[in-house]
Amino acid sequence: MKQYKKVVIGKIIALSLFMLFMIGIGIFDAVWARKLLQNNAFVFSFQCGFSLALGILAMLQIIRFGGALKSEEKLRILYNKENDERIKFVKAKAGQPLLLILSVLLIFVAMVIGYFHAILFYTLLIVASVQLIVSCIIKFVYLKIV
């Protein structure tokens, strides 16, 4: 468990850095991007909301991992949940790790493109959403089958 405790601490550090990055994007959107996106309120709202939501999700994960570090029992439960072979099999069949990363990258690219071109923003956002929806459907099908 000591090795896994180091892994959890590494995850907390990575999530803290990610949360700071999202705060930086939120500040940039509030201060400077408002002038760039005056013509397209949806893009501005999406960027502010998405960065805020990801920051809050990172904070909740940090709280969850911090609580697991305090209790040996919670740490063991978290370890068992992350290393469940059935769930790993279902995620692999649904293409979860790679597809999730690609979809999040598409959303980040859409956020950057949103400053310059609204149609590309909408297109990338739709593509990422469809990828995530298809992956979730496949995951739920395999959860019922396996």
Backbone as ProteinMPNN parsed JSONL, in Angstrom:
{"seq_chain_A": "MKQYKKVVIGKIIALSLFMLFMIGIGIFDAVWARKLLQNNAFVFSFQCGFSLALGILAMLQIIRFGGALKSEEKLRILYNKENDERIKFVKAKAGQPLLLILSVLLIFVAMVIGYFHAILFYTLLIVASVQLIVSCIIKFVYLKIV", "coords_chain_A": {"N_chain_A": [[0.816, -1.203, 0.0], [2.095, 1.165, 0.476], [3.442, 1.893, -1.827], [1.283, 2.39, -3.535], [0.198, 4.526, -2.209], [2.049, 6.503, -2.811], [1.514, 6.734, -5.509], [-1.07, 7.802, -5.426], [-0.524, 10.255, -4.195], [0.99, 11.412, -6.233], [-1.045, 11.642, -8.148], [-2.643, 13.524, -6.882], [-0.955, 15.75, -6.931], [-0.709, 16.128, -9.724], [-3.406, 16.653, -10.371], [-3.735, 18.999, -8.902], [-2.04, 20.768, -10.268], [-3.362, 20.762, -12.729], [-5.789, 21.893, -11.943], [-4.928, 24.47, -11.242], [-4.158, 25.313, -13.793], [-6.654, 25.367, -15.064], [-7.855, 27.388, -13.555], [-6.259, 29.494, -14.386], [-7.009, 29.606, -17.108], [-9.669, 30.328, -16.755], [-9.383, 32.878, -15.595], [-8.1, 34.177, -17.714], [-10.167, 34.049, -19.616], [-12.108, 35.626, -18.349], [-10.903, 38.145, -18.149], [-9.364, 38.907, -20.521], [-10.372, 37.529, -22.796], [-12.991, 38.214, -23.17], [-13.214, 40.48, -24.747], [-12.288, 39.467, -27.168], [-14.25, 37.648, -27.867], [-16.708, 38.928, -28.268], [-18.632, 38.839, -30.254], [-19.574, 36.237, -30.261], [-21.318, 34.808, -28.023], [-21.945, 32.263, -27.095], [-19.649, 30.664, -27.41], [-17.903, 31.958, -25.663], [-19.291, 31.58, -23.224], [-19.3, 28.787, -23.1], [-16.544, 28.246, -22.884], [-15.871, 29.487, -20.451], [-17.593, 28.102, -18.678], [-16.813, 25.42, -19.09], [-14.108, 25.399, -18.3], [-14.43, 26.111, -15.628], [-15.997, 23.948, -14.713], [-14.256, 21.736, -15.109], [-12.209, 22.478, -13.375], [-13.556, 22.358, -10.91], [-14.24, 19.616, -10.869], [-11.656, 18.525, -10.751], [-10.893, 19.487, -8.246], [-12.729, 18.105, -6.603], [-11.869, 15.477, -7.023], [-9.329, 15.675, -5.868], [-10.054, 16.076, -3.205], [-11.303, 13.624, -2.743], [-9.145, 11.805, -3.105], [-7.482, 12.763, -1.095], [-8.975, 12.145, 1.187], [-8.855, 9.379, 0.99], [-6.191, 8.951, 1.498], [-6.007, 9.414, 4.195], [-7.184, 7.284, 5.501], [-6.548, 3.881, 5.867], [-8.265, 1.845, 5.104], [-10.02, 3.1, 3.252], [-8.131, 3.686, 1.321], [-7.408, 1.131, 0.481], [-9.845, 0.292, -0.616], [-10.074, 2.113, -2.733], [-7.84, 1.332, -4.219], [-8.571, -1.296, -4.925], [-10.806, -0.713, -6.483], [-9.685, 0.686, -8.626], [-8.104, -1.269, -9.778], [-9.7, -3.321, -10.682], [-10.281, -6.097, -12.619], [-12.407, -6.72, -14.326], [-13.651, -4.251, -14.871], [-11.504, -2.977, -16.094], [-11.313, -4.541, -18.408], [-13.76, -3.949, -19.678], [-13.471, -1.191, -20.1], [-11.289, -1.227, -21.831], [-12.387, -2.535, -24.059], [-14.264, -0.638, -24.809], [-12.657, 1.341, -25.64], [-11.828, 3.258, -23.89], [-9.495, 4.63, -22.483], [-7.896, 5.869, -24.535], [-9.804, 7.061, -26.255], [-11.146, 8.812, -24.548], [-9.087, 10.589, -23.854], [-8.482, 11.645, -26.403], [-10.931, 12.89, -26.998], [-11.099, 14.862, -24.997], [-8.848, 16.353, -25.694], [-9.72, 17.248, -28.206], [-11.781, 18.923, -27.36], [-10.32, 20.863, -25.959], [-8.822, 21.898, -28.095], [-10.934, 22.902, -29.564], [-11.723, 24.921, -27.84], [-9.576, 26.688, -28.081], [-9.635, 27.234, -30.841], [-12.055, 28.468, -30.918], [-11.658, 31.156, -30.381], [-11.039, 32.183, -32.829], [-12.538, 31.078, -34.97], [-15.822, 30.316, -35.322], [-17.393, 28.264, -36.503], [-15.655, 26.082, -36.798], [-15.216, 25.636, -34.113], [-17.772, 24.723, -33.233], [-17.943, 22.402, -34.802], [-15.754, 20.784, -33.93], [-16.522, 20.456, -31.291], [-18.917, 19.019, -31.554], [-17.943, 16.664, -32.739], [-16.287, 15.656, -30.677], [-18.228, 15.264, -28.7], [-19.89, 13.298, -29.879], [-18.045, 11.2, -30.056], [-17.629, 10.67, -27.314], [-20.23, 9.939, -26.527], [-20.705, 7.61, -28.073], [-18.686, 5.973, -27.054], [-19.551, 5.735, -24.387], [-21.983, 4.368, -24.766], [-21.074, 1.929, -25.824], [-19.586, 1.094, -23.629], [-21.599, 0.751, -21.66], [-23.052, -1.304, -22.871], [-21.19, -3.418, -22.825], [-20.868, -3.614, -20.069], [-23.285, -4.719, -19.33], [-23.176, -7.145, -20.676], [-20.801, -8.487, -19.853]], "CA_chain_A": [[0.0, 0.0, 0.0], [2.945, 2.357, 0.501], [3.694, 2.277, -3.221], [0.053, 2.975, -4.066], [0.048, 5.823, -1.561], [2.859, 7.423, -3.612], [0.773, 6.952, -6.756], [-2.185, 8.71, -5.107], [0.07, 11.587, -3.978], [1.306, 11.912, -7.573], [-2.304, 12.048, -8.777], [-3.069, 14.776, -6.238], [-0.101, 16.823, -7.462], [-1.1, 16.369, -11.113], [-4.714, 17.305, -10.367], [-3.556, 20.369, -8.407], [-1.504, 21.552, -11.387], [-4.439, 20.901, -13.704], [-6.749, 22.846, -11.39], [-4.33, 25.796, -11.407], [-4.247, 25.622, -15.215], [-8.05, 25.729, -15.344], [-8.064, 28.71, -12.96], [-5.613, 30.44, -15.304], [-7.867, 29.766, -18.289], [-10.845, 31.085, -16.314], [-8.986, 34.285, -15.451], [-7.884, 34.695, -19.067], [-11.473, 34.254, -20.241], [-12.832, 36.723, -17.702], [-10.238, 39.435, -18.302], [-8.943, 39.276, -21.873], [-11.103, 36.878, -23.89], [-14.307, 38.837, -23.343], [-13.123, 41.383, -25.905], [-12.113, 38.669, -28.384], [-15.436, 36.855, -28.17], [-17.911, 39.744, -28.124], [-19.626, 38.47, -31.261], [-20.07, 34.886, -30.069], [-21.521, 34.628, -26.584], [-21.97, 30.844, -26.749], [-18.27, 30.195, -27.285], [-17.385, 32.523, -24.413], [-19.958, 30.905, -22.109], [-18.817, 27.413, -23.041], [-15.165, 28.225, -22.391], [-15.896, 29.801, -19.013], [-18.246, 27.009, -17.966], [-16.024, 24.187, -19.179], [-12.92, 25.521, -17.45], [-14.903, 26.077, -14.245], [-16.429, 22.583, -14.392], [-13.082, 20.875, -14.976], [-11.533, 22.861, -12.139], [-14.33, 21.82, -9.782], [-14.068, 18.165, -10.868], [-10.31, 18.243, -10.249], [-10.905, 19.742, -6.805], [-13.446, 17.005, -5.963], [-10.979, 14.317, -7.039], [-8.286, 15.921, -4.873], [-10.673, 15.822, -1.899], [-11.514, 12.182, -2.656], [-7.854, 11.158, -2.892], [-7.003, 13.172, 0.23], [-9.696, 11.334, 2.158], [-8.341, 8.007, 0.914], [-4.865, 8.91, 2.117], [-6.138, 9.474, 5.657], [-7.664, 6.008, 6.023], [-5.99, 2.703, 5.185], [-9.388, 1.106, 4.528], [-10.444, 3.817, 2.039], [-7.056, 3.533, 0.344], [-7.525, -0.227, -0.054], [-11.041, 0.28, -1.466], [-9.716, 2.842, -3.951], [-6.914, 0.477, -4.959], [-9.344, -2.396, -5.51], [-11.678, -0.162, -7.514], [-8.872, 1.048, -9.792], [-7.459, -2.451, -10.351], [-10.698, -4.345, -10.968], [-10.011, -6.605, -13.963], [-13.621, -6.662, -15.143], [-13.826, -2.872, -15.319], [-10.414, -2.72, -17.043], [-11.679, -5.199, -19.658], [-14.852, -3.19, -20.302], [-12.911, 0.074, -20.577], [-10.444, -1.515, -22.998], [-13.27, -2.821, -25.191], [-14.936, 0.601, -25.206], [-11.652, 2.298, -26.098], [-11.91, 4.354, -22.93], [-8.382, 5.549, -22.185], [-7.486, 6.658, -25.692], [-10.922, 7.857, -26.762], [-11.389, 9.888, -23.594], [-8.0, 11.566, -24.018], [-8.675, 12.329, -27.687], [-12.103, 13.764, -26.918], [-10.737, 16.031, -24.186], [-7.955, 17.173, -26.522], [-10.554, 17.924, -29.205], [-12.499, 20.016, -26.702], [-9.354, 21.935, -25.717], [-8.538, 22.527, -29.388], [-12.125, 23.686, -29.888], [-11.694, 26.143, -27.031], [-8.595, 27.603, -28.67], [-10.139, 27.634, -32.16], [-13.22, 29.316, -30.698], [-11.267, 32.565, -30.433], [-10.8, 32.613, -34.198], [-13.494, 30.602, -35.96], [-16.937, 29.722, -34.582], [-17.881, 27.031, -37.129], [-14.732, 25.015, -36.403], [-15.486, 25.374, -32.699], [-18.952, 23.876, -33.144], [-17.641, 21.113, -35.424], [-14.917, 19.999, -33.028], [-17.317, 20.142, -30.106], [-19.847, 17.951, -31.926], [-17.161, 15.437, -32.934], [-15.893, 15.154, -29.356], [-19.434, 14.789, -28.01], [-20.303, 12.03, -30.489], [-17.081, 10.179, -29.617], [-17.903, 10.322, -25.914], [-21.52, 9.251, -26.453], [-20.523, 6.256, -28.608], [-17.876, 5.232, -26.085], [-20.409, 5.409, -23.238], [-22.941, 3.345, -25.176], [-20.33, 0.662, -25.897], [-19.237, 0.713, -22.264], [-22.797, 0.237, -20.993], [-23.382, -2.602, -23.476], [-20.258, -4.411, -22.295], [-21.138, -3.821, -18.644], [-24.433, -5.615, -19.223], [-22.813, -8.454, -21.215], [-19.727, -9.145, -19.102]], "C_chain_A": [[0.86, 1.268, 0.0], [3.239, 2.838, -0.912], [2.455, 2.936, -3.828], [-0.214, 4.349, -3.453], [0.86, 6.885, -2.318], [2.176, 7.736, -4.939], [-0.361, 7.952, -6.529], [-1.66, 10.126, -4.871], [0.455, 12.212, -5.313], [0.059, 12.38, -8.314], [-2.808, 13.361, -8.191], [-2.257, 15.948, -6.766], [-0.498, 17.159, -8.894], [-2.457, 17.071, -11.19], [-4.634, 18.741, -9.857], [-3.016, 21.274, -9.514], [-2.575, 21.788, -12.453], [-5.469, 21.92, -13.236], [-6.215, 24.273, -11.507], [-4.376, 26.248, -12.864], [-5.664, 26.06, -15.588], [-8.393, 27.088, -14.728], [-7.453, 29.783, -13.847], [-6.444, 30.678, -16.552], [-9.108, 30.573, -17.933], [-10.542, 32.566, -16.159], [-8.76, 34.92, -16.817], [-9.213, 34.978, -19.753], [-12.191, 35.46, -19.657], [-12.22, 38.083, -18.009], [-10.008, 39.799, -19.765], [-9.83, 38.708, -22.978], [-12.468, 37.502, -24.13], [-14.314, 39.762, -24.561], [-13.003, 40.608, -27.214], [-13.4, 37.994, -28.824], [-16.734, 37.64, -28.004], [-19.016, 39.306, -29.074], [-20.247, 37.102, -31.003], [-20.169, 34.568, -28.581], [-21.504, 33.158, -26.19], [-20.565, 30.301, -26.543], [-17.672, 30.694, -25.973], [-17.985, 31.808, -23.201], [-19.465, 29.473, -21.961], [-17.416, 27.351, -22.445], [-15.108, 28.523, -20.895], [-16.48, 28.642, -18.213], [-17.433, 25.731, -17.959], [-14.782, 24.257, -18.297], [-13.311, 25.493, -15.976], [-15.291, 24.653, -13.835], [-15.236, 21.645, -14.223], [-12.285, 21.202, -13.724], [-12.235, 22.301, -10.913], [-14.194, 20.299, -9.709], [-12.683, 17.768, -10.358], [-10.249, 18.439, -8.739], [-11.614, 18.607, -6.061], [-12.605, 15.727, -5.937], [-9.86, 14.462, -6.016], [-8.83, 15.639, -3.475], [-10.871, 14.317, -1.695], [-10.205, 11.45, -2.374], [-7.268, 11.523, -1.53], [-7.684, 12.388, 1.333], [-9.215, 9.891, 2.163], [-6.969, 7.888, 1.561], [-4.949, 8.876, 3.643], [-6.519, 8.131, 6.268], [-7.094, 4.86, 5.193], [-7.096, 1.902, 4.5], [-9.877, 1.772, 3.231], [-9.405, 3.702, 0.937], [-7.122, 2.148, -0.313], [-8.73, -0.335, -0.986], [-10.752, 0.985, -2.789], [-8.785, 2.012, -4.832], [-7.664, -0.657, -5.654], [-10.243, -1.909, -6.64], [-10.895, 0.173, -8.787], [-8.284, -0.174, -10.487], [-8.417, -3.61, -10.584], [-10.537, -4.796, -12.424], [-11.232, -6.538, -14.875], [-13.823, -5.266, -15.713], [-12.723, -2.509, -16.327], [-10.735, -3.331, -18.408], [-12.748, -4.411, -20.405], [-14.322, -1.878, -20.855], [-12.033, -0.138, -21.805], [-11.293, -1.799, -24.231], [-13.953, -1.563, -25.707], [-13.943, 1.649, -25.703], [-11.506, 3.476, -25.154], [-10.64, 5.19, -22.785], [-8.043, 6.457, -23.364], [-8.6, 7.577, -26.18], [-11.247, 9.026, -25.845], [-10.336, 10.983, -23.739], [-8.174, 12.342, -25.311], [-9.862, 13.28, -27.651], [-11.806, 15.017, -26.103], [-9.791, 16.937, -24.956], [-8.736, 17.917, -27.608], [-11.31, 19.097, -28.586], [-11.552, 21.167, -26.398], [-8.987, 22.658, -27.015], [-9.722, 23.381, -29.818], [-12.151, 24.983, -29.092], [-10.72, 27.16, -27.612], [-9.093, 28.125, -30.014], [-11.326, 28.582, -32.026], [-12.897, 30.797, -30.71], [-11.215, 33.085, -31.863], [-11.92, 32.245, -35.167], [-14.612, 29.826, -35.262], [-17.392, 28.391, -35.182], [-16.969, 25.858, -36.79], [-14.921, 24.644, -34.932], [-16.662, 24.42, -32.557], [-18.672, 22.48, -33.696], [-16.819, 20.232, -34.493], [-15.675, 19.589, -31.772], [-18.297, 19.007, -30.386], [-19.109, 16.629, -32.102], [-16.769, 14.831, -31.592], [-17.093, 14.598, -28.605], [-19.896, 13.448, -28.564], [-19.35, 10.91, -30.081], [-17.378, 9.728, -28.192], [-19.217, 9.553, -25.769], [-21.392, 7.811, -26.948], [-19.717, 5.399, -27.633], [-18.697, 4.835, -24.866], [-21.42, 4.322, -23.577], [-22.259, 1.984, -25.23], [-19.971, 0.171, -24.491], [-20.438, 0.126, -21.535], [-23.222, -1.115, -21.564], [-22.472, -3.68, -22.903], [-20.442, -4.633, -20.798], [-22.313, -4.771, -18.441], [-24.07, -7.038, -19.677], [-21.835, -9.189, -20.302], [-20.117, -9.333, -17.666]], "O_chain_A": [[0.402, 2.327, -0.429], [3.281, 4.041, -1.17], [2.566, 3.926, -4.55], [-0.785, 5.226, -4.101], [0.42, 8.026, -2.452], [2.25, 8.86, -5.435], [-0.582, 8.844, -7.349], [-2.286, 11.094, -5.302], [0.269, 13.413, -5.509], [0.092, 13.386, -9.022], [-3.335, 14.209, -8.911], [-2.805, 17.021, -7.021], [-0.615, 18.332, -9.248], [-2.632, 17.988, -11.993], [-5.376, 19.606, -10.322], [-3.473, 22.405, -9.679], [-2.679, 22.881, -13.008], [-5.966, 22.718, -14.03], [-6.97, 25.189, -11.835], [-4.604, 27.424, -13.144], [-5.844, 27.016, -16.343], [-9.146, 27.859, -15.323], [-8.04, 30.847, -14.044], [-6.576, 31.814, -17.008], [-9.553, 31.409, -18.72], [-11.348, 33.413, -16.546], [-9.171, 36.055, -17.058], [-9.378, 36.015, -20.394], [-12.814, 36.23, -20.388], [-12.943, 39.073, -18.119], [-10.408, 40.876, -20.206], [-10.015, 39.361, -24.005], [-13.041, 37.328, -25.206], [-15.291, 39.82, -25.307], [-13.538, 41.024, -28.242], [-13.62, 37.787, -30.017], [-17.757, 37.064, -27.634], [-20.198, 39.39, -28.74], [-21.347, 36.833, -31.485], [-19.204, 34.113, -27.967], [-21.097, 32.824, -25.078], [-20.322, 29.555, -25.595], [-17.011, 29.939, -25.259], [-17.267, 31.471, -22.26], [-19.24, 28.995, -20.849], [-17.133, 26.502, -21.6], [-14.368, 27.87, -20.159], [-15.924, 28.246, -17.189], [-17.367, 25.035, -16.946], [-14.441, 23.284, -17.624], [-12.596, 24.912, -15.159], [-14.954, 24.207, -12.739], [-15.209, 20.844, -13.288], [-11.744, 20.304, -13.08], [-11.585, 21.825, -9.982], [-14.05, 19.743, -8.62], [-12.547, 16.791, -9.62], [-9.625, 17.647, -8.032], [-11.153, 18.187, -5.0], [-12.622, 14.984, -4.956], [-9.481, 13.487, -5.367], [-8.146, 15.031, -2.652], [-10.634, 13.8, -0.603], [-10.154, 10.576, -1.509], [-6.632, 10.692, -0.883], [-7.042, 12.005, 2.311], [-9.172, 9.25, 3.213], [-6.626, 6.841, 2.11], [-4.047, 8.36, 4.302], [-6.209, 7.87, 7.43], [-7.156, 4.878, 3.963], [-6.878, 1.34, 3.426], [-10.118, 1.092, 2.233], [-9.748, 3.629, -0.243], [-6.915, 2.017, -1.519], [-8.649, -0.982, -2.03], [-11.147, 0.5, -3.849], [-8.932, 1.997, -6.054], [-7.422, -0.945, -6.826], [-10.425, -2.607, -7.638], [-11.388, -0.033, -9.896], [-7.993, -0.114, -11.682], [-7.988, -4.76, -10.673], [-10.641, -3.987, -13.346], [-11.092, -6.321, -16.079], [-14.13, -5.111, -16.895], [-12.987, -1.809, -17.305], [-10.466, -2.721, -19.443], [-12.656, -4.226, -21.618], [-14.683, -1.488, -21.966], [-12.036, 0.687, -22.719], [-10.958, -1.356, -25.33], [-14.194, -1.434, -26.907], [-14.346, 2.727, -26.14], [-11.107, 4.565, -25.566], [-10.72, 6.406, -22.961], [-7.919, 7.672, -23.205], [-8.356, 8.744, -26.483], [-11.586, 10.111, -26.316], [-10.665, 12.17, -23.745], [-8.029, 13.565, -25.325], [-9.797, 14.369, -28.221], [-12.218, 16.115, -26.48], [-9.912, 18.16, -24.883], [-8.447, 19.078, -27.898], [-11.461, 20.143, -29.216], [-11.926, 22.329, -26.557], [-8.856, 23.882, -27.033], [-9.538, 24.464, -30.375], [-12.554, 26.025, -29.608], [-11.007, 28.357, -27.632], [-8.986, 29.319, -30.297], [-11.576, 29.401, -32.91], [-13.764, 31.616, -31.015], [-11.332, 34.289, -32.091], [-12.222, 33.009, -36.084], [-14.355, 28.777, -34.67], [-17.743, 27.475, -34.438], [-17.45, 24.757, -36.523], [-14.799, 23.478, -34.557], [-16.569, 23.421, -31.844], [-19.115, 21.486, -33.121], [-17.15, 19.065, -34.289], [-15.479, 18.489, -31.255], [-18.484, 18.129, -29.544], [-19.594, 15.586, -31.664], [-16.905, 13.624, -31.393], [-16.984, 13.566, -27.942], [-20.256, 12.555, -27.797], [-19.788, 9.796, -29.793], [-17.377, 8.531, -27.904], [-19.303, 8.618, -24.972], [-21.912, 6.891, -26.315], [-20.038, 4.23, -27.418], [-18.558, 3.72, -24.363], [-21.683, 3.446, -22.754], [-22.802, 0.996, -24.737], [-20.046, -1.024, -24.205], [-20.309, -0.895, -20.859], [-23.699, -1.976, -20.826], [-22.948, -4.753, -22.533], [-20.195, -5.735, -20.307], [-22.329, -5.542, -17.481], [-24.585, -8.017, -19.136], [-22.017, -10.372, -20.011], [-19.337, -9.872, -16.88]]}, "name": "protein", "num_of_chains": 1, "seq": "MKQYKKVVIGKIIALSLFMLFMIGIGIFDAVWARKLLQNNAFVFSFQCGFSLALGILAMLQIIRFGGALKSEEKLRILYNKENDERIKFVKAKAGQPLLLILSVLLIFVAMVIGYFHAILFYTLLIVASVQLIVSCIIKFVYLKIV"}
